């Protein structure tokens, strides 16, 4: 029973993503163009589960070449709004589109002239009406059997954020060396900064045998160099 429920959750979320994928249209292109034309940063805002997903989206944007930060709607109304500059573009996240704290913030942002991209499942919601662009994340149903806990909807929101990040990465021709510049720490940073010359074998460190060598000679060479492979070369040292 446990495995069946788990599979049903994953299936429901797959179906939700498929529904969102099928509806992506010109509004997504418009959102990308607005972001690329911006002279500022991409501000991500939302509250509750949407806020948590927004923080991850912001982190992904930062590591892939699009300067971003997360702005909590309540803190913004108590001073943090000062972090937002005129050239910033705002991505506002609310599945219902009727989150009071978020919609109150949008009034102030619009007065500042900030462009607003909404991620919402409510196409006729207050958030959708206030936004310049609406990215539709409406899903058939939540994976939660009660239909209450954000599950499929937060997965769809996260996926839409990934779609934005990856398209922007491609449009900006962001490369692995750029990623390394933004991500010097951790296993990813270590893996990206290692050069081939630092790990390659050269000269006498390379286990080699000749065509006339015996199988025993090959095993001895393999064990001696502890490299996991042995090369067969001719008299000109070309690999056969």
C-alpha positions in Angstrom: 0.0 0.0 0.0 2.8 2.4 0.9 4.6 2.0 -2.4 1.3 2.3 -4.4 0.6 5.6 -2.6 4.1 6.9 -3.3 3.8 6.0 -7.0 0.4 7.7 -7.2 1.9 10.9 -5.8 4.7 10.9 -8.4 2.2 10.1 -11.2 0.0 13.0 -10.1 2.9 15.4 -10.0 4.1 14.1 -13.5 0.6 14.8 -14.8 0.7 18.3 -13.3 4.0 19.1 -14.9 2.7 17.8 -18.3 -0.3 20.0 -18.1 1.9 23.1 -17.3 4.3 22.2 -20.1 1.5 22.0 -22.7 0.3 25.5 -21.9 3.6 27.3 -22.2 3.3 29.9 -24.9 4.4 33.4 -26.0 3.9 34.8 -22.5 7.0 32.8 -21.5 9.0 34.3 -24.3 7.8 37.8 -23.3 8.9 37.1 -19.7 12.4 36.1 -20.9 12.7 39.3 -23.0 11.6 41.5 -20.1 14.2 39.9 -17.9 17.0 40.2 -20.5 16.1 43.8 -21.2 16.3 44.7 -17.5 19.2 46.8 -16.2 18.7 45.4 -12.6 18.2 42.2 -10.8 15.4 39.6 -10.7 13.5 39.9 -7.5 11.6 36.8 -6.4 8.8 37.2 -3.9 6.2 34.9 -2.3 5.0 33.8 1.1 4.6 30.3 2.7 5.4 27.4 0.5 5.6 29.7 -2.5 8.2 31.7 -0.7 10.3 28.6 0.0 10.1 27.6 -3.6 11.0 31.2 -4.6 14.1 31.1 -2.5 15.3 28.0 -4.4 14.5 29.6 -7.7 16.5 32.7 -6.7 19.4 30.5 -5.8 19.4 28.7 -9.1 19.2 32.0 -11.0 22.2 33.4 -9.1 24.3 30.3 -9.9 23.4 30.3 -13.6 24.2 33.9 -14.4 21.0 35.9 -13.5 21.5 38.2 -10.5 18.6 37.6 -8.2 17.4 37.9 -4.6 14.4 36.8 -2.6 12.2 39.4 -1.0 9.7 38.4 1.7 6.5 40.3 1.2 5.9 41.2 4.9 9.5 42.2 5.5 9.3 44.3 2.3 6.4 46.3 3.7 8.5 47.0 6.8 11.6 48.4 5.2 13.1 45.8 2.9 11.4 47.3 0.0 14.4 49.6 -0.1 16.4 46.7 -1.7 14.3 47.0 -4.9 15.7 49.3 -7.5 13.8 50.9 -10.4 15.4 48.6 -13.0 14.5 45.4 -11.2 12.0 42.9 -12.5 9.8 41.1 -10.0 8.6 37.5 -10.2 5.7 37.2 -7.8 4.6 33.7 -6.8 1.2 32.7 -5.5 -0.8 29.7 -6.7 -4.1 31.2 -5.8 -3.1 34.7 -6.8 -5.0 36.0 -3.8 -2.3 36.1 -1.2 -3.1 39.4 0.6 0.5 40.2 1.8 1.9 39.7 -1.7 -0.8 41.7 -3.5 -0.3 44.6 -1.1 3.4 44.6 -2.0 2.6 44.7 -5.7 0.8 48.1 -5.3 4.1 49.6 -4.0 6.2 47.9 -6.7 3.9 49.1 -9.5 4.2 52.7 -8.2 8.0 52.3 -8.5 7.7 51.2 -12.1 8.9 47.6 -11.6 7.7 45.1 -14.2 5.9 42.2 -12.6 5.9 38.6 -13.8 3.3 36.5 -12.0 3.6 32.7 -11.4 0.1 31.7 -10.5 -2.6 29.1 -11.1 -5.3 31.8 -10.9 -5.5 33.3 -14.3 -8.2 35.7 -13.3 -6.8 36.4 -9.8 -5.8 39.8 -8.3 -2.1 38.9 -8.9 -2.7 38.0 -12.6 -4.6 41.3 -13.1 -1.7 43.3 -11.5 1.1 41.6 -13.4 2.6 42.5 -16.8 3.1 38.9 -17.7 1.4 35.8 -16.3 3.1 32.4 -16.3 0.3 29.7 -15.8 1.2 27.0 -13.3 -2.3 25.7 -12.9 -2.4 21.9 -12.2 -5.2 19.4 -12.4 -5.0 18.4 -8.7 -2.6 18.3 -5.7 -0.9 15.1 -4.8 -2.2 15.6 -1.3 -5.3 13.4 -1.0 -7.0 16.2 1.0 -6.3 18.7 -1.8 -4.9 21.0 0.8 -1.1 20.7 1.2 0.7 22.4 -1.8 2.4 19.4 -3.5 1.9 19.3 -7.3 1.5 23.0 -7.4 4.9 23.7 -5.7 6.5 21.2 -8.0 5.1 23.0 -11.0 6.3 26.3 -9.6 9.8 25.0 -9.1 9.9 23.5 -12.6 8.7 26.8 -14.1 11.5 28.6 -12.2 14.0 26.0 -13.6 12.7 26.6 -17.1 13.3 30.4 -16.7 16.8 29.8 -15.3 17.9 27.4 -18.0 16.5 29.5 -20.9 18.2 32.6 -19.5 21.4 30.5 -19.1 21.2 29.6 -22.8 20.4 33.1 -24.0 23.3 34.5 -22.1 25.6 31.8 -23.4 26.6 30.9 -19.8 29.4 28.4 -19.7 30.9 25.9 -17.2 33.7 28.4 -16.4 31.0 31.0 -15.5 29.3 28.5 -13.2 32.6 27.8 -11.6 33.1 31.5 -11.0 29.8 31.7 -9.1 30.2 28.3 -7.4 33.8 27.9 -6.2 32.9 25.8 -3.2 31.6 22.3 -2.6 32.0 19.2 -4.7 30.7 20.9 -7.8 33.2 23.7 -7.5 36.0 21.3 -6.9 35.1 19.2 -9.9 34.8 22.1 -12.2 38.1 23.7 -11.3 40.3 20.6 -11.8 42.2 20.7 -15.0 43.0 17.7 -17.2 46.7 18.3 -16.8 46.3 17.9 -13.0 44.9 14.3 -13.2 46.3 12.9 -16.4 49.1 10.3 -16.5 52.2 11.1 -18.4 55.5 9.5 -19.3 56.6 6.6 -17.2 53.4 6.8 -15.2 51.4 5.3 -18.1 51.2 1.5 -18.0 52.1 0.2 -21.5 52.9 -3.1 -23.2 53.9 -4.1 -26.7 52.0 -6.5 -29.1 54.5 -9.2 -28.4 54.1 -8.9 -24.6 52.4 -11.7 -22.7 49.2 -11.5 -20.8 51.3 -11.8 -17.6 53.4 -8.8 -18.7 50.1 -6.8 -19.1 48.9 -7.8 -15.6 52.2 -6.8 -14.1 52.2 -3.4 -15.8 48.6 -2.9 -14.8 49.3 -3.6 -11.1 52.6 -1.7 -11.1 51.0 1.6 -12.2 47.6 1.0 -10.5 45.8 2.8 -13.3 43.0 0.4 -14.1 44.1 0.2 -17.8 47.1 -0.7 -19.9 47.9 0.6 -23.3 49.3 -1.4 -26.2 51.8 0.6 -28.2 54.1 0.0 -31.2 57.8 0.9 -31.5 56.8 4.5 -32.4 54.8 4.7 -29.2 51.5 5.0 -31.0 48.5 3.4 -29.4 47.3 0.3 -31.3 
